[in-house]
Amino acid sequence: MYKNFPLLWHLAIRELKIRYKSPFLGFLWMFLLPLSMVLIFKIVFSVIVKVPIPEYPFFIFLTLGVFPWNYLGMSISAAVTALVDNEVLIKKVYFPRQIIPLSIVLGNLINFLISNLIILFFIFLFHIPVSKFIYLLPLVILLETLLISGLVLLFSSLQVKYRDIKFFVEILLLFWFYISPVFYPLNLVAQVSDKFLEYYLLNPLASLITLYRMAYLKDYHKLLPHGVSWPYLIIYPTVFSIIICFLGNLVFSKMQRTFADNL
């Protein structure tokens, strides 16, 4: 894959150019879409349904949930049909097929990295002290990227043979969104029961989104529910992401033998 990185980079940049070339506002939509989502959630969950986040501005809290979620959601949604959409390219030229779905992940990673600059801007704008855990940020981004990469390899390869996978993924993403702490904190989940929180934390995105908030917001780790340690929030998604990445690549490698027959 390292030898084919120039091709991976080219396809990722091409994907971004195609996505934002036609719209009038162009690349501004990279930031306007997630920010619009943040503003909608702020109105709903701070005015209509009041989610208790007294320690930090709710806008910042939401941004640190919505932006990571958008990175995952947009990558998986776009990549699941990537192989089918590029049928002509796959049949015409030989190259590692993994590059096609992974180029979408890379394109969204570039988008997400730029979005983190927007997050820093708002943190300084609201005069919020930066956390001592800021050094964890590269690790958290890496873990989320591994998780996304494994899932897009898995789903995109299965989609070639089983064309219903994209509909399953849509349902999965909707369900996954609401069981992830995008617009509510972990301590709200802990109020249900300790056992429920234990099962809830099996969702790796629960740990990753919490780690993003820990990395940016000073003393956020002090708000973790009783019994939840920040080392666990690192270790579990690390193991989970590596396993999913390995599994996704394994399934992809086996399924690609039948791509020519099913495309």
C-alpha atoms as one frame of an Amber mdcrd trajectory, in Angstrom:
protein
   0.000   0.000   0.000   2.907   2.334   0.730   4.131   2.031  -2.869   0.675
   3.008  -4.106   0.286   6.023  -1.823   0.624   8.532  -4.731  -2.393   6.877
  -6.389  -4.270   6.832  -3.074  -3.527  10.546  -2.594  -4.533  11.389  -6.168
  -7.886   9.616  -5.823  -8.538  11.273  -2.446  -7.895  14.765  -3.837  -9.976
  13.952  -6.910 -12.829  12.863  -4.650 -12.712  16.165  -2.747 -12.574  18.221
  -5.961 -15.527  16.377  -7.481 -17.544  16.694  -4.262 -17.072  20.464  -3.900
 -16.475  21.594  -7.507 -20.062  22.265  -8.597 -21.574  23.899  -5.466 -21.392
  27.703  -5.433 -19.707  27.795  -2.009 -17.291  25.015  -2.961 -14.941  23.862
  -0.207 -16.738  26.023   2.370 -19.275  23.198   2.602 -16.561  21.161   4.333
 -17.252  23.320   7.385 -20.775  24.615   6.782 -22.435  21.175   6.823 -21.121
  20.009  10.232 -21.507  23.508  11.701 -25.128  23.598  10.534 -25.662  20.237
  12.221 -24.102  21.617  15.415 -26.380  24.683  15.373 -29.497  22.551  14.845
 -28.562  20.280  17.739 -27.795  23.285  19.912 -31.280  24.681  19.353 -32.958
  21.308  19.946 -30.901  20.094  22.910 -30.167  23.328  24.739 -33.493  25.125
  24.229 -36.194  22.498  23.648 -34.707  19.382  25.285 -32.186  20.710  27.785
 -29.191  18.392  28.032 -27.208  19.302  31.167 -23.653  20.394  30.221 -22.974
  23.147  32.780 -19.146  23.051  32.705 -18.579  23.951  29.030 -20.371  25.893
  26.267 -22.819  23.476  24.690 -21.759  24.613  21.218 -18.177  23.432  21.856
 -19.392  20.192  23.441 -21.523  19.470  20.358 -18.738  20.342  17.926 -16.483
  17.748  19.565 -19.149  15.120  18.971 -20.525  16.106  15.577 -17.204  16.581
  13.762 -15.808  13.111  14.670 -19.184  11.556  13.863 -19.289  13.255  10.465
 -15.835  11.894   9.678 -17.043   8.356  10.344 -20.542   8.687   8.908 -19.557
  10.414   5.666 -16.642   8.033   5.058 -18.706   4.882   5.461 -21.736   6.212
   3.551 -19.627   7.233   0.550 -17.270   4.247   0.550 -19.837   1.446   0.783
 -20.697   1.762  -2.941 -17.254   2.951  -4.066 -16.251  -0.296  -5.780 -19.565
  -0.621  -7.611 -19.415   3.040  -8.670 -15.891   2.540 -10.066 -16.678  -0.648
 -11.995 -15.120   0.640 -15.241 -11.866   1.652 -13.547 -11.576  -1.695 -11.765
 -12.068  -3.685 -14.962  -9.767  -1.511 -17.040  -6.663  -1.092 -14.846  -5.031
  -3.330 -12.253  -4.101  -1.801  -8.887  -4.803  -2.741  -5.266  -8.583  -2.495
  -5.035  -8.407  -1.372  -1.408  -7.238   2.014  -2.673 -10.710   2.953  -3.934
 -12.620   2.867  -0.599  -9.540   3.995   1.347  -9.167   7.059  -0.881 -12.583
   8.197   0.336 -11.429   7.730   3.935  -8.272   9.744   3.203 -10.302  12.526
   1.585 -12.554  12.749   4.633  -9.507  12.578   6.915  -8.098  15.676   5.192
 -11.481  17.312   5.699 -11.512  16.284   9.373  -7.966  17.503  10.056  -8.898
  20.932   8.713 -12.074  20.816  10.816  -9.906  20.382  13.912  -8.439  23.805
  13.204 -11.991  25.148  13.301 -12.483  23.432  16.662  -9.321  25.071  18.025
 -10.523  28.442  16.745 -13.812  28.114  18.648 -12.038  26.914  21.794  -9.857
  30.008  21.792 -12.848  32.166  20.874 -14.742  30.914  23.942 -11.580  31.285
  26.092 -11.608  27.613  27.093  -8.331  26.308  28.561  -6.861  23.491  26.472
  -6.595  20.107  28.197  -3.334  18.555  29.344  -4.463  15.518  27.337  -4.131
  17.364  24.021  -1.237  15.035  23.194  -3.816  12.233  22.841  -5.414  13.899
  19.817  -3.191  12.288  17.114  -3.740   8.870  18.716  -7.531   9.307  18.810
  -7.612  10.408  15.166  -5.464   7.405  14.231  -7.748   4.988  16.111 -10.877
   6.395  14.493  -9.198   6.198  11.073  -8.283   2.539  11.660 -11.863   1.803
  12.705 -13.312   3.561   9.658 -10.817   1.918   7.292 -11.682  -1.556   8.527
 -15.410  -0.914   8.201 -15.236   0.579   4.703 -13.117  -2.349   3.479 -15.642
  -4.760   4.973 -18.814  -3.065   3.718 -17.541  -2.024   0.269 -16.323  -5.552
  -0.530 -19.590  -7.142   0.624 -21.587  -4.580  -1.384 -20.116  -5.902  -4.638
 -21.812  -9.259  -4.120 -24.678  -8.354  -1.806 -26.252  -5.152  -3.121 -28.489
  -4.760  -0.053 -25.502  -3.949   2.182 -25.813  -0.196   1.561 -29.325  -0.200
   3.039 -28.133  -2.156   6.054 -25.329   0.395   6.510 -27.816   3.292   6.439
 -29.812   1.686   9.262 -26.615   0.861  11.159 -25.340   4.446  10.959 -28.667
   5.844  12.158 -28.681   3.471  15.122 -24.972   4.055  15.823 -25.461   7.820
  15.868 -28.020   7.715  18.657 -26.096   5.217  20.792 -22.979   7.407  20.626
 -22.477  10.419  22.934 -22.622  12.974  20.133 -25.056  15.337  21.842 -25.071
  13.994  25.408 -22.329  13.133  27.957 -21.419   9.738  29.384 -22.616  10.671
  32.862 -26.143  10.986  31.440 -25.885   7.354  30.310 -24.573   6.356  33.730
 -27.795   7.644  35.311 -29.680   4.744  33.694 -27.631   2.091  35.502 -24.042
   0.935  35.922 -24.812  -2.230  33.970 -26.280  -0.251  31.078 -23.162   1.955
  31.003 -20.987  -1.150  30.910 -22.781  -2.408  27.791 -22.900   1.093  26.314
 -19.116   1.371  26.445 -18.825  -1.632  24.137 -19.485   0.963  21.440 -15.933
   2.095  20.508 -17.219   5.454  19.311 -18.415   6.219  22.839 -14.801   6.035
  23.995 -13.407   7.888  20.976 -15.802  10.848  21.197 -15.153  11.088  24.946
 -11.403  11.053  24.234 -11.804  13.920  21.754 -13.473  15.953  24.490 -10.798
  14.951  26.974  -8.074  15.980  24.527  -9.525  19.442  23.997 -11.393  20.411
  27.174  -9.476  21.009  30.389 -10.525  18.733  33.283 -13.110  16.903  31.186
 -11.729  13.612  32.515 -13.032  14.618  35.949 -16.579  14.372  34.599 -16.249
  10.706  33.679 -18.788   8.469  35.438 -17.647   6.520  38.480 -15.823   3.381
  37.460 -14.845   4.645  33.990 -11.114   5.314  33.744  -9.478   7.184  30.891
  -6.922   4.365  30.285  -9.881   2.058  29.520 -11.174   4.617  27.026  -7.853
   4.286  25.187  -7.169   0.554  25.469 -10.594  -0.744  24.403 -10.978   1.260
  21.145  -7.322   0.536  20.324  -7.874  -3.223  20.469 -11.284  -2.959  18.786
 -10.040  -0.755  15.918  -7.058  -3.006  15.198  -9.300  -6.091  15.112 -11.856
  -4.413  12.821  -9.099  -3.148  10.516  -7.585  -6.634  10.299 -10.996  -8.260
   9.783 -12.015  -5.738   7.119  -8.799  -6.272   5.173  -9.157 -10.058   5.491
 -12.729 -10.073   4.157 -11.792  -7.645   1.387  -8.868  -9.839   0.288 -11.139
 -12.877   0.042 -14.046 -11.092  -1.626 -11.959  -9.342  -4.279 -11.366 -12.676
  -6.015 -15.013 -12.565  -7.124 -15.179  -8.827  -7.990 -14.862  -9.488 -11.734
 -17.793 -11.901 -11.640 -20.078  -9.633  -9.620 -19.371  -6.209 -11.123
